[in-house]
Amino acid sequence: MVISFDEIKSKIKDKQLIQDLDEKLLEAENARMPLEKQWLINLSFYLGEQWVIWNPVTKSLERPIVPEWRVLTTVNFIKPIVRTELSKLMKQKPIIGVQPTGNEPDRVNQAKGAEKIRQYLWDKTNTDEIRKQVLLWALVTGTGIFKIYYDPTAGEVIDDEGTRLGEVVLSAVSPFEFYPDPYATTIDEMNWCFHVKIRSAEYVAEKYGVEVEPEAINVNQYLEGKMFLLTDNTSQNIRKGVVVKEFWQRPTSKYPKGRYVVYIKDKVLFAGDNPYEQGILPFVAFPHIPVPGRFWGDSVVTDLIKPQMNYNKARSQAIEIRNLMSKPKWLVPKGSLEAQITSAPGENIEYVPIAGLRPEPIRGIDVPATFWKEFDQIKSEFYDIAGQHEVSHAQIPAGIRSGIAIAYLQEQDDTRLTITAQSYEKALEKVETLKLRLARQFYIESRVGRIVGENNTVEVFTFMGRDIPEDVDVKVQVGSSLPQSRVAKQEFIISLWQQRIIQDPKVVLKLLEFGDVEGIYDDIDLDTSQAQRENELMKQGQYEEPEDFENHEVHIYEHNKFRKTEEYDALPDEIKQLFAQHVAVHQSFLQQQGGMMSQLQQLLQQPNSGVMPNLADMLGGTGGGQTETGNGSEIPGISETPTQTGGV
């Protein structure tokens, strides 16, 4: 077979490119190497493999060789602590939305359309499962990494040739697979990065259209192999596969459009410009515990290793002491016994006295009481370090009986999650924004989206990438990923009923069942906007007649708030009279509703009325501005809400 000059030239060029990139990769590997040991230890302890030692030669963890009688007990406190923290961060779905780029109706409607597309992509990219995986990596190793990219080989088949539609894809990246620019402390600062992963030859052929021969890979050099050594030392350490290396680079003076290179050991699978607008790196990372001046975060698991080792050691020693007490060592004159002494009950032991001596057990030394107290001390250290106490582990502290008090203690336990939650929420903002921007760039065909809309109805819509604003921006409500107490929410809902901010008993029952208050704020926002529009119209002399279905408390509050401004003082008297007349009608409606509420409450309190039983007990009164809950405790924060007529 004759090889052309161009083919030779191309191979030389590819070889030089691979050599240059491998030098960068080696630089990133060396910078990351000191952290890998701790990551492996953290992961091993999380999995329950806690009697391990580090082998600096193989750079892996191994089980120590110990005598057969040595007890190595593991009581894994780390996994429950990690699971609790993961559950807290996953319990509450963050409140996310596309932010309009202006107040104009067109921009607002465009943002609403983009929000529907975002919700569709959330489910399409399996975001709930991916964020759980990324959070788990962050909690165990200290850093969670998302990868957001466009895959032209994904999606539905659209023609007879097998061409696919292409989809935006979200995946979780292990820290062991990611090699960042060693001089950067954030993704935004990075000029380049690598994503290295073991793939099958079939995967390479499917994704890149290149047939390659699988090579023998020493998996001990990679995470899968290093962890496998702990569970099966006899397994084959050589696996057939392909190490695929992705190199991403931002635009530079030498490469104005950036670079994207995919290569294996001796072959370039793809080399070209960075395919994404502005040459972004398609990764988003966040730390569990930030470390100043370093890209990689830290994990609370790191601080739990020593207490975990101490507890395991103490428990193992306790079992060895028990074994020694139940089956002690013996002083046996040589030649005095013909058979080994066993622990069988009722055993007859025949011996030959030698020099007047006989076999005798060695009595152990009594264990001091402080030894047993050490277990409780170590457990206390665990939960202090993790910031998780009784309420985080379904245990009620001594002397606490009030549900709201328990909820506040739980909130204090959750305080340590605030920094992690803030980093996580910012990461989600970037992930969701990047998904929409990739969809805008690559979704050139019309697509059908399905989301669950209001009242749990399925909403079907069609869209294209151009329907997404060029400067689309997604925001996550600060603190919305933190767990919120259902008990505290229910207390809050009851207080809103008592202050007559909520006036529909059916709404109260629904909210009490689900412990959700978001719908309340949506309704109040609607009434607030309506009242503010009425203010604008009445300023121009146009009277607006109040309707019976309006939230009169909210309307009165908004109108009176405007009547306290300098702008209102400057209005003519006839305009002020319109406002006074309008508010008086709202107050009349409010008085009528108060009478209806009293009648309803009397009906509910009648025995065998058959109308919504126990509602009176659940709601604790008819309202009318009370600020006390049914159990007599005042809800903190409610006092900030005006309770006089017109207050919200």
N, C-alpha and C positions, 0 to 999 in steps of 0.2 A: 504493500500500500504506500503510495507516494504522498507525502505531506507537503502542502504548499508553503511558500514562504510566509504568506499571511497567517496561516495556522501556527507556524513556528513563532512568529512575532507575537501573536495573541497569547500563546502559552507562556512565553517569556514575560509578557506584560502581566498576566494573571499571577504568575509565580512571584513577581516583584510586589504586586499588590497584596498578596497573602502574607508575604514576609513583613511588609510594612505594618499591616494591621495586626499581625501576631505580636509584633513588638509593643504596640499600644495595649493589646490585651494583656500581655505579660506585666506591663506597668500597672494596669488596673488590678490584676491578680495579686501582685506583691503588696499593693496598698491595702487591699482588703484582707489579706491572709491573717493578720493578728486577730481579727474579729471572728473568723470562722470557727476557731476552737470553742469560743463561748457559745456561738449559735448551736453547735452540735451538742454541747453539754446541756444547754437549755432544752433543746428538742428531745434529747435522750431522757432527761428527768421528767419532762411532760408526758412522755410515752410510758414511764414507769421503769425504765432501765436506769437505775440510780446507783448501782455498784459498778462503776466504770472508771478506767484510768485512761489518760491521754498518751498515745504513742506518737512521739515527735517525728519518728522516721516515716511511718505510713500516714501521719497526720489524720489519725482516726481514733475513735474510742474503742477500747477493748475491755472485756471482763477480766478481773484479776484472778489469778490461780490461787486458791486457798485450800486448806485441809478440808476433808469431807465433813468433819464434825462442826466446822465453823458455820454459824448461822448468819445468813445475809437476808434480813427481813426488810421489805419495802412497804411503807405506808404512805401512799402518794397524796400529799396535800396540795401539790402544785397543780395537778389537773383540775380538781374542783375549783380552785381559785381562778384559774384561767377561764374555765367554763362559766363561772359566775360573771366575770368581767365581760366575756363575750356575749353572754345572754343580756346583760344590761345594755350594751351598745346595740344589740340587734332587736331588743324588745320594742323600741319605739322607732317607727319608720320616720326618717327625717322629713321635715316639711320643705319641699323643693318646688321652685317655680321659675319660669322664664320671666326675667325682668324687662318690662317695656323700656325702650330707649328714649321715650318721650311721652308726653301727656296727650298727644294728638290721637283722635279716635282710630286712625289708620294704624298707628304704631301699637296701640293697645290691642287692637284686633289681631295684628300680626303676631304679637307676643302670645295671645291666647291660642292661635293656630299652632305656633311653635311648641307651646306647652303640651298640646295633644300629641304632637310628634314625639316629644320627649317621653311622655308616658308610654307611648307605643314602643319606643326603643328601650325603655327600662325593662319591659317584659321580654322583648325580642332578644336582648343581649343577656338575659338571665342574670340581671344585676343583683338581685337578692342573694343568690347563691354565691356569686363571685365576690361580693363585698364581705360575705361571711368568711370565705377563704382568706381574703386579704387581711381582714381583721385578726384572724387567728395567727397568721404569720407575724403580724405586728406585735401581738401580745406575747408570743413566744420568743421571737428573735429581736424585736425592737423596731422593725421597719416593715410596713406593708406597701406593696407596689401593684398598681393597676397598669395594664397595657390596653390601649384603645387604638384599633387600627381598622383599615378597610380591607376586606378579603374578597377579591374578585372571584374566587373559586367557591364561595359560600352562597347560600340562598337557593331559590327555586331554579329548575332548568327551564330556559325560555325558548329553546329551539331544538331542532332535530339533531344538531351537532353536539349537544350536551353543554352548551354555553349556559352559565349560571348568571343569575341576576346580580350577585354581589351583595354583601352585607357589611355593616359596621359590626365589629366583634369586640367584646370585652373579655379579658382573661386576667387571672391572678398570676403574678410572677413571683417565684420563690427568690428570696434574697441570694440564695446560692447560685442562681442563674443570671444575676444582673451584675454587670461590671461598669460602674460609672467612671466618668472623668475624675481622677483622684484629687484634682485641684478645686473641685466644685463642692459646695455645701448644700445646694438645692438643684432640682431638675432644671429650673429656669436659668441657673448659672452654667449648666453643663454645655460644653461645646460638642461632646460626643459621648456615646455609651455603647455597650455591647449587651446582647441577650444571647446566651449560649445554652443550648438544650440538646439532649440526646433524642434523636428521632429515628424512625424506621426508614429503610430505603423506599418503601411504598409511599410514605408520607412525602418524601422529597420528590418522587416522580409525580405525585398528584399535585403538589403545590407549585413546583418550579418547572415541571416538564422535562426533567433531566434524569436519565437512568444512571444510577450509581450503584456500585458494589458495596454492600455493608462491610464494615471493617471490624476487626476485633478490638473491643474497647475494654480497658481495665476500669470497671465500674467503681473500684475503690477510690478513684480520683474524683468521683462525683457523689452527690448527696445520697442517691439511691444505694450505692454500694457501701458507703461509709455507715449508713444506718443498718443495712442488711447484715453487716458483720456482727452486730450485737445479737441478732436473733438466730443466725445460722452460720457458724464459722466453717462448715464443711462445704458450703455451696461454691459453685464455680464463680470465680471473680471476673471471668471474661464473658462478655456479651457481644452479640452481633448487632451493630447499629451504625448510626451516622451522627457525629457531633456537628450540629448545624450552628454556625456563628453568624449572628446578625449584627451589622455595624450601622449605627445611625449617627449622622453628623448634621449640625446646623449649617446654614450658609456662612461662608467665609470669603475673604478676598480671592483665595485660590479656587474655591468651589462656591460660586455665587448662589447656586440653587441647593447647596448642601449635598450630602451623599447618603445613599442606601446601598449597602453591599451585603450579600449573603454568600457565604462560602463554607466549604468543608475542608478537610485536611489538605487536599491538593487540587481542588477545583473551585472555580468561582461559579456559583449558580446564578447570580444576578449582580449587576453593578450598574448603577445609574444615579440620577438625581434623587434627592429626598422627595417623595411623591406628594407630600402634604404642603398646603399653603403656609407660607412664611417659614417653611423648613423646620417645623416643630419636631420635638422628640415625642413619640407617642406613649409616654409613660407619665404616671402620676404617683408620687410617693408621699408617705406621711409617717412620722415617728410615733411610737407608743410613748416614750419619754424622750423629749428632745435633749440632745447633747450639744452644747455651744461649740460652734466652729467645726461641726462634723455632719456629713450627710446622713450617716447611719445613726438611728436612734438606739435607745437602750430599752431593756425590758425589766419589769418587776421580777420576772423569773430569775434573773441574774442574782438579785438580792435574796431570793428564797433558797438558793442552792445550799448555803452553809447551814441554815436551820434545818433543812430537809435532811442533810447528811447527819447532823447531830441527832435528830429524832430517830432516823433509821438505825444509827449505831446504838443508841440507848435501848431501843426496842429489841435489837438483836442480842445485846448483852443481857437484857432481862430474860429472854428465852433461854440463853445459855446458862444463866444462873438457875433457872427452873429445871433445866435438864440435869445440871450438876447436882441439885438438891434431890431430885427424884432418882437419880442414878449416880451416886458419888464415886469418886476414885477410891481405890482400896490399897492398903499397905499389906502385902502378902509376902511372908517369908518364902524365899525361893525353895521350891520343891514341896511346899506344904499342901498344895491343891492339885488334885488329879484332873479336875474339870473347871471350865470357866464359870465364874459366878454370873447368873442371869438376874433379871428383874422379875422373874415369875413368882407369883404369890405362893406361900407355903413350901418353898423350896428347902430341901434338906442339904446342907452344905457339909460335906465330909472333908476334914483336913487332918494333916499330920503335924502335931505340935513340934516345932523346931526351937530348941533352946528356950522352951517355955513361952514362945511367941505364937500368936494365932493371927489369922487375917482380920483386919479391922478397917472400917471405912474412915476416910478422911472427912472430918466434919468441916463444912464450909463456914466462912466468916459471915456473920449476919450483915445483911444489906442495910445501910442507913436509910432512915425515912426520907431524907432529902433526895435520894436517888429517884424515888417514885414521884416526888413533887416536880422533878425536872420535866416530866412529860407535859404537864399543864403549862409550865413556863415557856417551853419551846412552842407549843401551840399558840399561846398568847403572842409570842414574837411573830409567828407566821401572819396572824391576822392584823397585827399592828403594821407590819411592813406592807402587806397587801392593801391595807385600808378597808378591810372587810371584817365586820364584827358580827354579833349575834343576829342582828336584823337582816344581814345579807345572806345568812345561812338558815333562814326560816326558824330562828330561835328568838323568843321574846326575852328581853333583858329583865332582870329581877326588879320588881316594883313598878313595871310599866304595864298598864292595862288599856289605856286609851288608844283607839285606832289611829287618831290623828297624831298622837305623840310618837307612835311607832313609825308613822309615815315620815315625820320630821327627822327621826333618827336615821331612817333609811336614806333620806336626802343628804344628811351629813356624810354618810358612808360613800355616797355617790359623788361627793365634792371632788375627790381626787381624780375622778374621771374627766373633769372639765377640760384639762389641757389636751388629753387624748381626743376627746370629743370635738374640740375646736379644730384640731389638725385634721381629723377625719372628715368633718363637715366641709372644710376648705378643699380637701381632696375630692370630695363628691361634687363640689361646684365645678372644679376643673374637669372631672370625668364627664359630667353631663353636658357641659359646654362643648367639650371636644367631640363628643358623640354627635351633637347637632351640627357642628361645623364640618365634620367629615361627611355627614349625610347631605349637607348642602353642596359639598364639592363633588360627591360621587353618585348621588341618587338623581340621575338624569332622566330616568324613566318614571312614569306614573306608578305609584304603589298604593296598595290598600292597607289601611291601618285599622286596628280594632282596639278599643279601650273600654273599660268599664266606667261609664259616666255617672251622672247624678241618679240617685234612687236605684243604683245597681243595674242600670240598663246598659246594654252593649251599644256603643256608638261606633259606627262604621264610617270611615272617611277616606278620601283619596288625597294624595299629596305628592309633591316632587321636591327635590332639593331646593329649588328656587323659591319655594314657599317659606323657607327659613331665612330670617334676616341675616345679612352679612355680618353684622356686629352683634349677633345673638349672645346673650349673657344670662347664665343661670345662677340663681342665688339659693342658698340653704339658710333657713331661719336659724339664727344663732341659738344653740342649746336645745334644738328640737330633737337631736339624736340621743339626748340623755333620758334615762328612764323617768317616768312620771308616775307618782303614786295614784292608783285608782281610788283609794280611800280618800285621799285629799281632794281629788277631783269631785267625788260625790258630795263631800262636805261643802265644796265650793258651789256646786249646782244647787244644793238645798238652800244655801244662803242667798243665791240669786232669786230663788222662788220666794223666800221670805221677804226680800226687798222689792219683790214684784217686778224685777227686771225681766224674768220669765213669767208669763201669765197663763200659759197653756199647760194644764196638768198632764196631758198626753206627751207633750214635749219633755216635761220633767221626768216622767217615767222612762221614756226612751233614753234620755241622757244618763239617768241613774243606772240603767241596765248595762250600758256600754262604757260609762265613765268618760265620755268624750265631750269636750266643750268647744271644739273647733266650730261646730255648726252655730253655736251661740254668737260667736264673733262675726261670722259671715252675715247672719241676720241683722246684727246691730250695725255692721258696716253699711248694709243696704239702707237702713232707716236713717243713719247719719248722713249719707250722701243725698238722700231724698230731702231731708230737712235743710241741708246746705243749699240745695237747688232752690228750695222755696224761699230761703233768705235772699238769694240773688234776684228772684222774680219780684218779691215784695219790695225790695229796695227801689225797683223801677216803677212801683205803683200798681203792680198786678197782684190782686188778692188771690190766694190759694185756699180753697175750702178743705179743711181736714176731713179725712175719711175714717170710717170706723175700724178698718183693718190695720191702720198704722200703729206703730209702737209709740204711744203718746208720751211715755216717759222720755224716750230718746228725743223725740221732736221738741218737747218743751225744753229739755236741757240745751239742745243746739240753738234754739231760738233765743233763749235767755242768755246764753253765752255771747251771742252776737249783740244783744241789747246792752251789754256791759262795755262795749267797745267805743272808742272815740268816733269811729265811722258812723255808728248808730246815733250818737249824740248830735252829729252834724246834719242828720236827715230832717226834713220838714215834719211838722206835727201830724199832718194827715197820713204820712207814711208810718210814723210811729203808732198811729191809731190802728192801722192795718195789722201790725205785729201784735198789738194788745188784743185785738179782736180774735186773731188767729190762735193765740195761746189760750185765750179763755175757752174757745171751743174744744181744744185738746183737753183742758182741765175738766170740762163737762163730761167728755167721753171717759176720762179717767175715773171720775166719781161713779159713773154708771157701771163701769167694769168692777169697781170695788164692791158695789152692792151685789153684783152677780156672783162674785167670788165668795162673799159671805153666805149667800143662799146655797151655793154649791157645797161649801164646807159644812153647813148645817145638815144638808142632805147626806153627806158622806158619813157624818157622825151618828146618824140615826141607825139603830140596830136593824139588821136584815134589810138594809136599803137596796142591796144588790147592785149598787153603782160603785165601781172601782174600789173594792174593799181595801182597807188598810192604807189608803192614800194619805189620809190625815196623819196617821202615825209616821209614815215615811217622810212626809214633807214637814211635819212638826209645826204646823200653823198655817194661817191664811196669808201671811205676809204683812204688808203695811209698814215696811221700813225697819223690821227687827233685824238686829245684827248678831243674834245669838243662835247657835245651832240647837238641834234637838237635845243634845246632851249638856247644853249650857256652856259650851266652850266657844269662845269668840274666834272667828277665822282671821288670822293675820292677813292684813292687806285689804280686807273688806272695808275697814274703817276709812280707807282712802277714797272710797266711792261715795259721792254725795247721796244722802238718803232723804233729803228734804224734797218737796214737790219739785219735779223737774230734774232731779238728779238721776245719773246713770251709774 
